[in-house]
């Protein structure tokens, strides 16, 4: 039920006692009742280096 753009999540298999019903980013509703509702093209990619926690 999670919306993410990769094939894994650290939350896989976790049991929840609650679930967010709305997500607001910079004053704009971007998700409501588990569905993305933000504007198309909203946001930007922020490149990051490789995590130091992952062995090479």
Jmol script that loads the backbone (N, CA, C; Angstrom):
load data "model"
ATOM      1  N   UNK A   1       0.810  -1.203   0.000  1.00  0.00           N
ATOM      2  CA  UNK A   1       0.000   0.000   0.000  1.00  0.00           C
ATOM      3  C   UNK A   1       0.851   1.263   0.000  1.00  0.00           C
ATOM      4  N   UNK A   2       2.177   1.111   0.040  1.00  0.00           N
ATOM      5  CA  UNK A   2       3.041   2.284   0.059  1.00  0.00           C
ATOM      6  C   UNK A   2       3.311   2.762  -1.361  1.00  0.00           C
ATOM      7  N   UNK A   3       3.422   4.061  -1.526  1.00  0.00           N
ATOM      8  CA  UNK A   3       3.756   4.636  -2.829  1.00  0.00           C
ATOM      9  C   UNK A   3       5.230   5.001  -2.825  1.00  0.00           C
ATOM     10  N   UNK A   4       6.033   4.207  -3.534  1.00  0.00           N
ATOM     11  CA  UNK A   4       7.446   4.493  -3.640  1.00  0.00           C
ATOM     12  C   UNK A   4       7.927   4.038  -5.004  1.00  0.00           C
ATOM     13  N   UNK A   5       9.008   4.609  -5.460  1.00  0.00           N
ATOM     14  CA  UNK A   5       9.490   4.348  -6.817  1.00  0.00           C
ATOM     15  C   UNK A   5      10.707   3.432  -6.802  1.00  0.00           C
ATOM     16  N   UNK A   6      10.630   2.362  -6.022  1.00  0.00           N
ATOM     17  CA  UNK A   6      11.688   1.372  -5.997  1.00  0.00           C
ATOM     18  C   UNK A   6      11.073   0.034  -5.589  1.00  0.00           C
ATOM     19  N   UNK A   7      11.828  -1.027  -5.701  1.00  0.00           N
ATOM     20  CA  UNK A   7      11.271  -2.361  -5.456  1.00  0.00           C
ATOM     21  C   UNK A   7      11.470  -2.850  -4.022  1.00  0.00           C
ATOM     22  N   UNK A   8      11.824  -1.963  -3.109  1.00  0.00           N
ATOM     23  CA  UNK A   8      12.005  -2.366  -1.713  1.00  0.00           C
ATOM     24  C   UNK A   8      11.561  -1.227  -0.789  1.00  0.00           C
ATOM     25  N   UNK A   9      11.319  -1.556   0.455  1.00  0.00           N
ATOM     26  CA  UNK A   9      11.017  -0.557   1.464  1.00  0.00           C
ATOM     27  C   UNK A   9      11.438  -1.103   2.826  1.00  0.00           C
ATOM     28  N   UNK A  10      12.012  -0.276   3.684  1.00  0.00           N
ATOM     29  CA  UNK A  10      12.381  -0.767   5.009  1.00  0.00           C
ATOM     30  C   UNK A  10      11.153  -1.061   5.879  1.00  0.00           C
ATOM     31  N   UNK A  11       9.979  -0.666   5.428  1.00  0.00           N
ATOM     32  CA  UNK A  11       8.755  -0.865   6.205  1.00  0.00           C
ATOM     33  C   UNK A  11       7.994  -2.134   5.814  1.00  0.00           C
ATOM     34  N   UNK A  12       8.501  -2.893   4.858  1.00  0.00           N
ATOM     35  CA  UNK A  12       7.845  -4.129   4.408  1.00  0.00           C
ATOM     36  C   UNK A  12       7.606  -5.075   5.580  1.00  0.00           C
ATOM     37  N   UNK A  13       6.386  -5.523   5.739  1.00  0.00           N
ATOM     38  CA  UNK A  13       6.051  -6.496   6.765  1.00  0.00           C
ATOM     39  C   UNK A  13       5.768  -5.913   8.144  1.00  0.00           C
ATOM     40  N   UNK A  14       5.941  -4.609   8.316  1.00  0.00           N
ATOM     41  CA  UNK A  14       5.671  -4.001   9.620  1.00  0.00           C
ATOM     42  C   UNK A  14       4.164  -3.856   9.832  1.00  0.00           C
ATOM     43  N   UNK A  15       3.727  -4.080  11.046  1.00  0.00           N
ATOM     44  CA  UNK A  15       2.328  -3.868  11.390  1.00  0.00           C
ATOM     45  C   UNK A  15       2.148  -2.448  11.913  1.00  0.00           C
ATOM     46  N   UNK A  16       1.102  -1.798  11.450  1.00  0.00           N
ATOM     47  CA  UNK A  16       0.839  -0.418  11.840  1.00  0.00           C
ATOM     48  C   UNK A  16      -0.410  -0.332  12.713  1.00  0.00           C
ATOM     49  N   UNK A  17      -0.411   0.617  13.626  1.00  0.00           N
ATOM     50  CA  UNK A  17      -1.609   0.858  14.424  1.00  0.00           C
ATOM     51  C   UNK A  17      -2.366   2.074  13.918  1.00  0.00           C
ATOM     52  N   UNK A  18      -1.801   2.773  12.983  1.00  0.00           N
ATOM     53  CA  UNK A  18      -2.434   3.944  12.381  1.00  0.00           C
ATOM     54  C   UNK A  18      -1.864   4.154  10.990  1.00  0.00           C
ATOM     55  N   UNK A  19      -2.442   5.041  10.230  1.00  0.00           N
ATOM     56  CA  UNK A  19      -1.974   5.298   8.881  1.00  0.00           C
ATOM     57  C   UNK A  19      -2.278   6.756   8.551  1.00  0.00           C
ATOM     58  N   UNK A  20      -1.344   7.481   7.935  1.00  0.00           N
ATOM     59  CA  UNK A  20      -1.617   8.886   7.617  1.00  0.00           C
ATOM     60  C   UNK A  20      -2.741   9.007   6.590  1.00  0.00           C
ATOM     61  N   UNK A  21      -3.617   9.958   6.773  1.00  0.00           N
ATOM     62  CA  UNK A  21      -4.710  10.154   5.825  1.00  0.00           C
ATOM     63  C   UNK A  21      -4.460  11.337   4.897  1.00  0.00           C
ATOM     64  N   UNK A  22      -3.475  12.194   5.262  1.00  0.00           N
ATOM     65  CA  UNK A  22      -3.153  13.331   4.406  1.00  0.00           C
ATOM     66  C   UNK A  22      -1.665  13.674   4.574  1.00  0.00           C
ATOM     67  N   UNK A  23      -1.030  14.064   3.476  1.00  0.00           N
ATOM     68  CA  UNK A  23       0.367  14.493   3.505  1.00  0.00           C
ATOM     69  C   UNK A  23       0.426  15.878   2.869  1.00  0.00           C
ATOM     70  N   UNK A  24       1.045  16.817   3.587  1.00  0.00           N
ATOM     71  CA  UNK A  24       1.157  18.194   3.108  1.00  0.00           C
ATOM     72  C   UNK A  24       2.634  18.543   2.981  1.00  0.00           C
ATOM     73  N   UNK A  25       3.013  19.103   1.838  1.00  0.00           N
ATOM     74  CA  UNK A  25       4.385  19.522   1.596  1.00  0.00           C
ATOM     75  C   UNK A  25       4.375  20.979   1.155  1.00  0.00           C
ATOM     76  N   UNK A  26       5.048  21.823   1.919  1.00  0.00           N
ATOM     77  CA  UNK A  26       5.097  23.263   1.613  1.00  0.00           C
ATOM     78  C   UNK A  26       3.705  23.849   1.393  1.00  0.00           C
ATOM     79  N   UNK A  27       2.745  23.437   2.212  1.00  0.00           N
ATOM     80  CA  UNK A  27       1.393  23.982   2.145  1.00  0.00           C
ATOM     81  C   UNK A  27       0.492  23.359   1.096  1.00  0.00           C
ATOM     82  N   UNK A  28       0.988  22.418   0.300  1.00  0.00           N
ATOM     83  CA  UNK A  28       0.180  21.769  -0.735  1.00  0.00           C
ATOM     84  C   UNK A  28      -0.103  20.327  -0.338  1.00  0.00           C
ATOM     85  N   UNK A  29      -1.365  19.910  -0.461  1.00  0.00           N
ATOM     86  CA  UNK A  29      -1.726  18.515  -0.208  1.00  0.00           C
ATOM     87  C   UNK A  29      -1.154  17.682  -1.350  1.00  0.00           C
ATOM     88  N   UNK A  30      -0.301  16.700  -1.024  1.00  0.00           N
ATOM     89  CA  UNK A  30       0.325  15.877  -2.052  1.00  0.00           C
ATOM     90  C   UNK A  30      -0.159  14.427  -2.010  1.00  0.00           C
ATOM     91  N   UNK A  31      -0.812  14.039  -0.917  1.00  0.00           N
ATOM     92  CA  UNK A  31      -1.391  12.695  -0.827  1.00  0.00           C
ATOM     93  C   UNK A  31      -2.596  12.755   0.096  1.00  0.00           C
ATOM     94  N   UNK A  32      -3.645  12.031  -0.293  1.00  0.00           N
ATOM     95  CA  UNK A  32      -4.865  12.011   0.501  1.00  0.00           C
ATOM     96  C   UNK A  32      -5.465  10.625   0.426  1.00  0.00           C
ATOM     97  N   UNK A  33      -5.738  10.035   1.596  1.00  0.00           N
ATOM     98  CA  UNK A  33      -6.318   8.694   1.683  1.00  0.00           C
ATOM     99  C   UNK A  33      -5.517   7.657   0.890  1.00  0.00           C
ATOM    100  N   UNK A  34      -4.190   7.759   0.965  1.00  0.00           N
ATOM    101  CA  UNK A  34      -3.332   6.768   0.333  1.00  0.00           C
ATOM    102  C   UNK A  34      -3.084   6.967  -1.150  1.00  0.00           C
ATOM    103  N   UNK A  35      -3.562   8.048  -1.716  1.00  0.00           N
ATOM    104  CA  UNK A  35      -3.388   8.312  -3.151  1.00  0.00           C
ATOM    105  C   UNK A  35      -2.643   9.623  -3.368  1.00  0.00           C
ATOM    106  N   UNK A  36      -1.689   9.645  -4.295  1.00  0.00           N
ATOM    107  CA  UNK A  36      -1.016  10.909  -4.602  1.00  0.00           C
ATOM    108  C   UNK A  36      -1.976  11.862  -5.314  1.00  0.00           C
ATOM    109  N   UNK A  37      -2.023  13.112  -4.882  1.00  0.00           N
ATOM    110  CA  UNK A  37      -2.909  14.107  -5.494  1.00  0.00           C
ATOM    111  C   UNK A  37      -2.160  15.396  -5.835  1.00  0.00           C
ATOM    112  N   UNK A  38      -0.851  15.400  -5.685  1.00  0.00           N
ATOM    113  CA  UNK A  38      -0.059  16.591  -5.971  1.00  0.00           C
ATOM    114  C   UNK A  38      -0.024  16.915  -7.451  1.00  0.00           C
ATOM    115  N   UNK A  39       0.453  18.091  -7.768  1.00  0.00           N
ATOM    116  CA  UNK A  39       0.570  18.540  -9.149  1.00  0.00           C
ATOM    117  C   UNK A  39       1.607  17.715  -9.901  1.00  0.00           C
ATOM    118  N   UNK A  40       1.340  17.466 -11.171  1.00  0.00           N
ATOM    119  CA  UNK A  40       2.305  16.764 -12.024  1.00  0.00           C
ATOM    120  C   UNK A  40       3.539  17.636 -12.183  1.00  0.00           C
ATOM    121  N   UNK A  41       4.716  17.033 -12.029  1.00  0.00           N
ATOM    122  CA  UNK A  41       5.960  17.773 -12.164  1.00  0.00           C
ATOM    123  C   UNK A  41       6.405  18.459 -10.889  1.00  0.00           C
ATOM    124  N   UNK A  42       5.650  18.269  -9.828  1.00  0.00           N
ATOM    125  CA  UNK A  42       6.014  18.885  -8.548  1.00  0.00           C
ATOM    126  C   UNK A  42       7.219  18.159  -7.968  1.00  0.00           C
ATOM    127  N   UNK A  43       8.076  18.885  -7.315  1.00  0.00           N
ATOM    128  CA  UNK A  43       9.256  18.278  -6.703  1.00  0.00           C
ATOM    129  C   UNK A  43      10.456  18.333  -7.631  1.00  0.00           C
ATOM    130  N   UNK A  44      11.579  17.899  -7.095  1.00  0.00           N
ATOM    131  CA  UNK A  44      12.796  17.876  -7.904  1.00  0.00           C
ATOM    132  C   UNK A  44      13.714  16.780  -7.382  1.00  0.00           C
ATOM    133  N   UNK A  45      14.540  16.260  -8.251  1.00  0.00           N
ATOM    134  CA  UNK A  45      15.494  15.223  -7.906  1.00  0.00           C
ATOM    135  C   UNK A  45      16.698  15.856  -7.218  1.00  0.00           C
ATOM    136  N   UNK A  46      17.098  15.312  -6.090  1.00  0.00           N
ATOM    137  CA  UNK A  46      18.278  15.783  -5.378  1.00  0.00           C
ATOM    138  C   UNK A  46      19.288  14.638  -5.378  1.00  0.00           C
ATOM    139  N   UNK A  47      20.339  14.726  -6.202  1.00  0.00           N
ATOM    140  CA  UNK A  47      21.305  13.633  -6.270  1.00  0.00           C
ATOM    141  C   UNK A  47      22.067  13.476  -4.959  1.00  0.00           C
ATOM    142  N   UNK A  48      22.321  12.256  -4.607  1.00  0.00           N
ATOM    143  CA  UNK A  48      23.055  11.944  -3.378  1.00  0.00           C
ATOM    144  C   UNK A  48      24.151  10.938  -3.702  1.00  0.00           C
ATOM    145  N   UNK A  49      25.182  10.943  -2.903  1.00  0.00           N
ATOM    146  CA  UNK A  49      26.239   9.972  -3.052  1.00  0.00           C
ATOM    147  C   UNK A  49      25.832   8.627  -2.432  1.00  0.00           C
ATOM    148  N   UNK A  50      26.679   7.655  -2.591  1.00  0.00           N
ATOM    149  CA  UNK A  50      26.412   6.336  -2.035  1.00  0.00           C
ATOM    150  C   UNK A  50      26.482   6.397  -0.512  1.00  0.00           C
ATOM    151  N   UNK A  51      25.619   5.679   0.145  1.00  0.00           N
ATOM    152  CA  UNK A  51      25.593   5.650   1.604  1.00  0.00           C
ATOM    153  C   UNK A  51      26.861   5.006   2.147  1.00  0.00           C
ATOM    154  N   UNK A  52      27.403   5.576   3.218  1.00  0.00           N
ATOM    155  CA  UNK A  52      28.587   5.003   3.827  1.00  0.00           C
ATOM    156  C   UNK A  52      28.236   3.752   4.649  1.00  0.00           C
ATOM    157  N   UNK A  53      26.956   3.485   4.842  1.00  0.00           N
ATOM    158  CA  UNK A  53      26.517   2.319   5.593  1.00  0.00           C
ATOM    159  C   UNK A  53      26.489   1.052   4.735  1.00  0.00           C
ATOM    160  N   UNK A  54      26.554   1.226   3.411  1.00  0.00           N
ATOM    161  CA  UNK A  54      26.507   0.079   2.501  1.00  0.00           C
ATOM    162  C   UNK A  54      27.937  -0.316   2.134  1.00  0.00           C
ATOM    163  N   UNK A  55      28.347  -1.545   2.452  1.00  0.00           N
ATOM    164  CA  UNK A  55      29.715  -1.964   2.097  1.00  0.00           C
ATOM    165  C   UNK A  55      29.869  -2.094   0.584  1.00  0.00           C
ATOM    166  N   UNK A  56      31.065  -1.863   0.101  1.00  0.00           N
ATOM    167  CA  UNK A  56      31.318  -1.945  -1.350  1.00  0.00           C
ATOM    168  C   UNK A  56      31.619  -3.346  -1.793  1.00  0.00           C
TER     169      UNK A  56
END
end "model"
wireframe off; spacefill off
backbone 0.3
color backbone group
